[in-house]
Amino acid sequence: MKKLLLVTALFGVAVALFLGTFSAAPLPPPEPLTAALPPASTPAGMAAFQLPTGVTHRTAAFAHRGGSFCDKRDFAMTAVLVKHPRGDLLIDTGFGRDIDTQIRMLPLAFRLATDYVHTKSAAELLDAAGYDRRALRGILLTHAHWDHVSGVPEFPGTPVLVSADEHAFVRDGGFVTALARSLENVTYEEYRFEGGPYLGFPKSHDVHGDGSIVVVPAPGHTPGSVVVFLTLPDRKRYAMVGDLVWQREAITEREERAWLLRRLADNDEAGVRENLLRMAAIAAKYPELTIVPAHDLRGFAGMPLLEPAR
């Protein structure tokens, strides 16, 4: 009887400690950002449109420490079309039309814990709008996880733009990049961070050379994860942060993922923490800049949909 009570007590302690890793624990405030908003010569024809392809059903507790298990969240699976006179870009792809088959490449435990709804793929939405795909310069990945590359096969011949570190991760990332590795006839095009510092990030890549689309390295979630900064003609600015965080509270409240989720999802916890705090400093300095975690529907709310052709 004493052994049973001891085992029960130890189990209770273990459960309490585990649940404690989901409780709020804000990271220390970052040093205030002093950098000015970089200039951009955005062309009049530039625009950004959201392409929602579905959702997964999660909770706030899944997203960040301090979130409630009772706070149910639909996690966005949304691509973004950026129209630019020098060549359009698709930022991530969301779910492709073959997601039901593709997800079988992932471990059973992950599939059992992932409840998702697929609507239309980014390619289908572009076709419905009468979009001319010849204008598409490339697919710019924030990173190469399954839910960001699923729709790539529907864009044959379109280059997939990645950093060198993320390209290597596709080749060597194990099961988390199994889907990306399985895609056939994909042309990966590596870019370099040849530019200088950008809003506290040490280096940058200016896609069109006009400051309107600037990519910065933000490793941690994956080795080659990036943040994409957009500046539109009306001076509206977005920071597409990929999976650096899953919901905006992680940045505004400086709350990283719970211990288990960090262990399962992040390649480098320290890297995520460093770049999360960089974005927290940007959010504090420039609240007018809209931060868009790839899976936060609220970040896309102000971005127009690409309407179907009539």
N, C-alpha and C positions, 0 to 999 in steps of 0.2 A: 504493500500500500504506500509506503514512504517513497519507494522508487517511482511509482506512478505519479505521486504528487510532485516529485522533483522534476520528472520529465515534463509534466503538464506546466509547471512553473517556468522551466527553461524554454518551452515552446512559446509560452505567452510572452516572455521577455524578447525572444527572437522576432515574433510578430510585431511587437511594439517598436522594436528598433527598426525593423524594415519599414513599417508605416511612417516612422519618423523621418525617413529619407524623402518622403513626399511633402513634408511640412515646409512652410515658408522659411527661407534662409537666404535673404538678399545678399548678393555679392557686394563688396565694398564699392562705394561710388568711384567712378573713374576720374582722372584728372580732367578739369574742364577743357573743352575743345576751344582752341583759339583760331583755328584756320577759318578763313573766309570761304563763303560758297564759291566754288570755282566758276569762272565765266564759261558761257556756252553760246556759240553762234548757231542756234537751232534753226534749221530751215523751216519755212512756212508750211511745207507739205508733210512735216513729221506728225505722227499721231500714234497713240497706243490703244489697243482694244483687248479686252479680256475674252478668252475662249474657254468657258467652263465645260469640263468633260466628265464631271462626276464628283463624288465626295466619298470619304470614309467616315465612319461613325466612331468618335472617340470621346474623351472627357477632358476637361481642363487639367485634371490631375495628371493625365498622360502627357500633356504639353509642357508643364512647368511646375516647379516646386511651389507649393501654396495654392495650387488649383484644386478645386473640389471634384471628388469622384461623382458627385451628383450634378455637376454642371456639364451637361451633354453638349458636345460641339460637333458640327459637321466640318470636317477638314477638307478644304478646297483641293481639287485636282484641276488646276486651271493653267492653261498656256496663255501667253501674251504675245499678240502680234504687234510689232513696232514697225510702222510704215516710215520709210525715210527715202528721200529722192535718190540717194546713192546706193540703195539696196535695203530691202526689208529684212527684219529678223524675227524669228519665232523664239521666244524665251521659254525653254522647256516645252514638253508636249502634253503633259497630263496623260490621261488614259487613252490608249489607242483602241481601235475597234476589236482587237484580239486580246484584250486584257484578261478575259476569262481563261484563255489558254495559257497566256504568258505567266499568270500568277502561280501556276502549278510548278514553276521552276523554283519557287521559294519554299523554305522549310515548312513542314506541316504545322508546327506550333504557331508560326507567324500567320499562316493562312487561317487557322482556327480563330486567331485573335483579331483578324481583320475583316470587318463587315463593310462592304463598299457598294456603291451604286454607280453604274456607268451610264452616261447619257449618250452624247454624240462625241466623236473624236474631234480633235482640232482640225484635221484634214476635212472631215465631213462638214464642219462649221464653215470653213473657208470656201469649200465648194458651194455650199448653200448660199453664201453671200456673193457668189460670182467672182471670187478672188482669182486673179491671174497669178498662178504660182511661179511664173517666170520672173516675177519681181522679188521672189524670196532669195535673199543672199545666203542665208544659212540658218541653222537651228543652234542657238546659243544656249548651252546647258549651264545651269547653276551648279549641277553635279549630276552624276550618272546613275543614281539609284533607279529602281524599277519604275516608280510612279512618275518619273521625269523623262524617261526615254521610251515609254511604252508605245507612243505614237510615231516614233522615228521611221519604222518601215513604210508608213504611208506617204513618205516624202522621198521617193527614190531619186537619186541624183543630187539631192540637196546636201551640201556639206554640213557636218556636225562640228561646231566650233567648241573646242575645249582647250584648257591649259595643258601643258605638258604633263604636269603631275596627275591631272585627272585622266588623261589618256593612259598613263601607266597604270592607274588604279583600275580602269576598265579591264586591262589585261590581267592584272594580278590581284584583284579585290575579292576573290572567293565568291561565296554565294550571293553577296550583296550586289555584285555587278554581273551575275550570271546572265540576267536578261540582256543587258547591254552587250555582253560578249557573244551572245547567241544571234544577234541581229546580223543578217547577211547583207552584203553589198552596201555597207555603210562607209562613207568617206569621211574620216576624221581629219579636221584641219586644226593644227595647233597654232595658238597665238602666243605672243610673248608680252610680258609686262615691261614695255620699253619706256613708259612714262614715269613721271615723278610722283611724289606723294599726292594723295587725294583725300581730303577730309579725315586725316588721321591715319589712313592706311599708307603703308610705306611706298607703294608703287602702283602703277595703273596701266591700263590699255585703253586708248581712245579709239573706238571702233572706226569711226568715220573722220576723225581728225578735227571735229568741230565742237567737241565737248558735250554733245547731245546724248551719247551712249558711251558710258565709261565703265569699264570692268576693273574690279580690284580683287586681289587674292584674299580669301578668307578661309584658310584651311582649318580643319578641325573635325567637322562632321564627316567630310571625306578629305583626302590629301589635297585635292585640287578644287575644292569648293570656292565659289566666287560670289561677290555681290555686284549687281548691275545697277548703276545709277542712270536714270533717265531725266532729261530736262526737256520739256515740251515747249512749243512756241508761246503758250500763254504763261510761261515760267513755272508752271506746275512741275514739281520734282517728285520722283519716286526712287526708292531704294528697294530693289528686288533682292531680298536676302536669302532666297532659297530655303534650305532647312537649317540654317544657322540657328534659328529658333522656329518652333512650330506655331506659336501664337504670340501676338504683340506684347502681352503682359510680361513675357520673358525678358523683353528689352526695357519696357517702361518701369518694371518692378525689379529688374536685374536678377531674375530667377532662372537658374539653369534647369535642365531636366533632372528628374529624380535619379538617384544612383543607378537603379536597374536600367532605366532607359538610356542613361549615358553609356553604360557598359555595353548595351546591345546595339545602340544606334550610332555612336560617335567613334570615329577613328582615333581622335586625339582630344581628350577632354579639356586639356589646358589650352589648346588652340581655340576650341569653341568659346571657352571662358574669355580669352583675350579679345576675340573679335566681337563677342556679345557686348563687352564693355566699350569697345570702340563705337558700336552702334548706339549704345546707351548715351555716350557723350554727344554723338551727333543729334540724337533725338532731343536731348536737353537744350542744345544750342540752337537747333533749327526745327522747332515743332511744326513748322509749315511743310516740312518734307514728309511725305507719306511713306512709312516703312511697310513693306509688303512681304511678310513671311509667305512662303509658297502655299501653305496650308491654312491660311487665315482668310476666311471669306470677307472679313471687314476691310482688309487691305485693298481688295479689288472693288469695293462698293462704289467708289467714285469714278471708276474706269469704265468707259462705255463698252457695250456689247457690239460685236460686228453683226449688224442686222442682215437677215436673209434678203436676197435679191427679190424684187417684185416682177 
